[in-house]
Amino acid sequence: MNTNEILRELIADSAIIPIENEKGQSICNLPEEASDYTLKMWHLPKDAFVVKCDRFPDTGDVFFRGKNMECKKADYVIISESKNVIMFFELARSSDTKTEKESIAQLKGASCIIEYCGHIAASFFDSPDIFSGLERRYYIVRYSKSAKRTFEQLQTAGSWKPEDARKIGGTFVSFESLML
């Protein structure tokens, strides 16, 4: 089984974001459930697999204490073996009271969920380390009620760690522009 087949077998349909075809391009919509904001991702690779990490069960008060924000999780993850990348996205309102520290914790939490999926694949699908060698990239998407329609790179990336997440804005972005 390839990575996408394993993920489709492993992850519930309610957590998988469908890839659509619009004007001959593969796209997906990444809505922010707490608002009317949606980030539209264009030019997705054919093997893109998109996961809504918020659908992962909340473990606070059940298993983890959550005192260090370890129960947080980012909104979306896009995985592409052909592009050798896993992209993590946290959508955050510009005027929100959410701190930078909280957004970083959410990116870290989503990274842990994906690592967990990799370990499950190794143990139950006899497919060791399906994410081995894939580069991790982290993005905080800032938006406002009057979000600009165009892509806006608010900050260039330093190293690819949650603490150095690239900040972007707008209502749509090309997958390819994020690969630069």
C-alpha positions as CSV (number, residue, x, y, z in Angstrom):
1,M,0.0,0.0,0.0
2,N,1.2,3.5,-0.7
3,T,1.0,6.3,1.8
4,N,-2.3,7.7,0.6
5,E,-4.0,4.3,0.6
6,I,-2.8,3.7,4.2
7,L,-4.0,7.2,5.3
8,R,-7.4,6.6,3.6
9,E,-7.7,3.3,5.4
10,L,-6.6,4.8,8.7
11,I,-8.3,8.2,8.9
12,A,-12.1,8.7,9.1
13,D,-13.7,10.3,6.1
14,S,-14.9,13.2,8.3
15,A,-11.3,14.2,8.8
16,I,-10.3,14.0,5.1
17,I,-10.7,17.2,3.1
18,P,-11.6,16.4,-0.5
19,I,-9.5,17.5,-3.5
20,E,-11.7,19.2,-6.2
21,N,-11.0,20.1,-9.8
22,E,-11.6,23.8,-10.7
23,K,-10.6,25.3,-14.0
24,G,-8.4,22.3,-14.6
25,Q,-6.5,22.7,-11.3
26,S,-6.6,20.5,-8.2
27,I,-7.8,22.7,-5.3
28,C,-9.1,22.3,-1.8
29,N,-10.9,24.6,0.6
30,L,-9.7,25.0,4.1
31,P,-12.5,26.6,6.1
32,E,-12.1,28.1,9.6
33,E,-15.0,26.6,11.5
34,A,-15.3,29.5,14.0
35,S,-15.7,32.1,11.2
36,D,-16.7,32.6,7.6
37,Y,-13.1,32.6,6.5
38,T,-11.8,30.0,4.0
39,L,-8.3,29.5,2.6
40,K,-8.4,28.1,-1.0
41,M,-5.3,26.1,-1.9
42,W,-4.6,26.0,-5.6
43,H,-2.2,23.8,-7.7
44,L,-2.2,20.8,-5.4
45,P,0.0,17.9,-6.5
46,K,-2.0,14.8,-7.7
47,D,-1.0,12.8,-4.6
48,A,-1.9,15.5,-2.1
49,F,-3.7,14.2,1.0
50,V,-5.4,16.8,3.2
51,V,-6.4,16.2,6.8
52,K,-8.5,18.3,9.2
53,C,-6.5,17.8,12.4
54,D,-9.2,19.4,14.6
55,R,-11.2,16.2,14.1
56,F,-8.6,14.3,16.1
57,P,-10.3,13.6,19.5
58,D,-9.5,16.1,22.3
59,T,-7.4,14.3,24.9
60,G,-7.6,16.9,27.6
61,D,-8.9,15.7,30.9
62,V,-9.0,12.1,29.5
63,F,-5.3,11.3,29.1
64,F,-3.1,14.4,29.0
65,R,-3.4,17.2,31.5
66,G,-3.0,20.0,28.9
67,K,-1.1,22.3,31.3
68,N,1.6,23.0,28.6
69,M,-0.9,23.2,25.7
70,E,0.0,19.6,24.6
71,C,-3.7,19.0,23.7
72,K,-3.7,21.8,21.1
73,K,-3.7,21.0,17.4
74,A,-3.4,23.0,14.2
75,D,-6.3,23.1,11.7
76,Y,-4.9,21.3,8.6
77,V,-2.1,19.1,7.2
78,I,-1.3,18.6,3.6
79,I,0.9,15.6,2.7
80,S,2.6,15.0,-0.6
81,E,5.2,12.3,-1.2
82,S,5.9,13.5,-4.8
83,K,6.8,17.0,-3.4
84,N,8.5,15.4,-0.4
85,V,6.6,17.6,2.1
86,I,4.2,17.7,5.0
87,M,2.7,21.2,5.5
88,F,1.0,22.2,8.7
89,F,-1.5,25.1,8.8
90,E,-3.0,27.0,11.7
91,L,-5.7,29.6,10.7
92,A,-5.7,32.5,13.1
93,R,-7.8,35.7,13.0
94,S,-5.5,38.7,13.0
95,S,-7.4,40.5,15.7
96,D,-7.9,37.4,17.8
97,T,-6.6,37.1,21.4
98,K,-4.8,33.9,20.4
99,T,-1.1,34.3,21.2
100,E,1.8,33.3,19.0
101,K,2.7,30.7,21.7
102,E,-0.7,29.1,21.3
103,S,-0.4,29.0,17.5
104,I,3.0,27.3,17.8
105,A,1.6,24.8,20.3
106,Q,-1.2,24.0,17.8
107,L,1.4,23.4,15.0
108,K,3.4,21.1,17.4
109,G,0.2,19.2,18.3
110,A,-0.6,18.6,14.7
111,S,2.9,17.4,14.1
112,C,2.5,14.9,16.9
113,I,-0.8,13.6,15.4
114,I,0.9,13.0,12.1
115,E,3.8,11.2,13.8
116,Y,1.3,9.1,15.6
117,C,-0.3,8.2,12.3
118,G,3.1,7.1,11.0
119,H,3.6,4.9,14.1
120,I,0.2,3.3,13.6
121,A,1.0,2.6,9.9
122,A,4.2,1.0,11.0
123,S,2.6,-1.2,13.6
124,F,-0.7,-2.1,12.0
125,F,-0.1,-1.8,8.2
126,D,3.4,-3.2,8.2
127,S,4.6,0.0,6.5
128,P,7.6,1.4,8.4
129,D,7.9,5.1,8.6
130,I,5.6,6.3,5.8
131,F,6.7,9.9,6.5
132,S,10.4,9.2,6.5
133,G,12.4,11.9,4.7
134,L,9.4,14.2,4.2
135,E,10.2,17.8,5.0
136,R,8.0,19.5,7.5
137,R,6.8,23.0,6.9
138,Y,4.8,25.2,9.2
139,Y,2.4,28.1,8.4
140,I,0.3,30.4,10.4
141,V,-2.4,31.9,8.2
142,R,-3.4,35.3,9.5
143,Y,-6.8,36.6,8.3
144,S,-9.3,39.3,9.1
145,K,-12.9,40.0,8.3
146,S,-11.7,42.0,5.3
147,A,-9.1,39.4,4.2
148,K,-7.3,40.3,1.1
149,R,-8.2,38.0,-1.8
150,T,-4.5,37.7,-2.9
151,F,-1.8,35.7,-1.3
152,E,0.4,37.7,1.0
153,Q,3.6,36.5,2.5
154,L,3.9,38.2,5.8
155,Q,7.2,36.7,6.7
156,T,9.8,34.5,5.1
157,A,10.7,31.2,6.7
158,G,13.7,30.8,8.8
159,S,14.3,27.2,9.7
160,W,11.3,24.8,9.3
161,K,10.3,24.5,13.0
162,P,6.9,25.4,14.5
163,E,8.6,28.2,16.4
164,D,9.8,29.7,13.1
165,A,6.5,29.1,11.2
166,R,6.0,31.2,8.1
167,K,3.2,33.7,8.4
168,I,1.0,34.1,5.4
169,G,-2.3,35.9,4.7
170,G,-5.1,36.2,2.0
171,T,-7.9,34.0,0.9
172,F,-6.1,31.8,-1.6
173,V,-2.6,30.5,-2.1
174,S,-0.8,28.3,-4.6
175,F,0.8,25.1,-3.2
176,E,3.7,25.8,-5.5
177,S,4.3,29.3,-4.0
178,L,4.6,27.6,-0.6
179,M,7.3,25.3,-1.9
180,L,9.7,28.2,-2.6
